[in-house]
Amino acid sequence: MKPFDTLVGWADIHHPQWLDYLRMLTGAVLLAKGLSFVLDSDTMQRILHDNGFGFLPVLFMHYVVIFQLAHSVLLMLGLLTRIAALAQLPIVLGACYALLVRPEFSAYQSDLWLALLMLFLLVIFAVTGGGRASVDHHIRLARAG
């Protein structure tokens, strides 16, 4: 764990301001995708069923919707940023898988590029954390002060 702690310490010190805005935008995009799951739950269940999840689509859908909405808000606020980013990873990995195995897959008409971008950004935020424009940072300041 020592190398990871060193990396996290370095990331906390060298966190640029624009990365905070990118974190907020990433949270907003994930929130929008979570809301689209809620509004189009039949399609979500069909995709899960078609990809071999069998009788579990309702359970997976509830997990995806609840975690997607809750953790995207946490990511936008910068509250428990690393945990929120890590919790989103299985959902976005599942989206990448579901988009890759679809029979009507087309690289130009797919959300795969967005899912891969979100996956990349979530890994970055899992390492770098919330930055100065986050609730995490203000809590740390309040505890130290």
Buried (B, 14 or more C-beta within 10 A) or exposed (E): EEEEEEEBEEBBEEBEEEBBEBBBEBBBBBBEBBBBBEEEBEEBBEBBBEBEBEEEBEEBBEBBBEBBBBBBBBBBBBBBBBEBBBBBBEBBEBBBEBBEEBEEEEEEEBBBEBBBEBBEBBBBBBBBBBBBBBBBBBBEEEEEE
